[in-house]
């Protein structure tokens, strides 16, 4: 099992920044990909960014250049640095860990981000 706990959400003004953290515990050594997803009220959950165990990253088009995903292996933590935030970035952000060998996805409980003046 893998446990994921997100933190760092909150209220921020347009143009501001936030850094989300995802602390992982449990059997994380077999995790292949770490990711951040988001879900706005009434909408589906969408990919924000992912990072592989080898450090390869990819981003949704609307986040490129504004968001950065990173990982601190020593702290078992994945981060999402979000800059130049827009009201449309308002959503609950979820951390995800994918284990390919068992086709298993693990999810955190989510952290809410509100971008508003």
GIFENNOR-V965302 format. One line per field, one symbol per residue. ss: DSSP state (a for helix, b for strand, c for the rest). burial: I if it has 24 or more other ideal C-beta (glycine too) atoms within 12 Angstrom, else O. A space follows every 50 residues. Layout:
ss->???
burial->???
This chain:
ss->cbbbbbbccbbbcccccbbbbbbbbbcaaaccbbbbbbbcccccbbbbbb bbccccbbbcaaacccbbbbbbaaacbbbbbbccccaaacbbbbbbbbba aacbbbbcccbbbbbcc
burial->OIOIIIIIIOOIOOOOOIIIIIIIOOOIOOIIIIIIIIOOOOOOOIIIII IOOOOOIOIIOOIOOIIIIOIOOOOIIIIIIIOOIIOOIIIIIIIIIIOO OOOOOIIIOIIIIIIOO
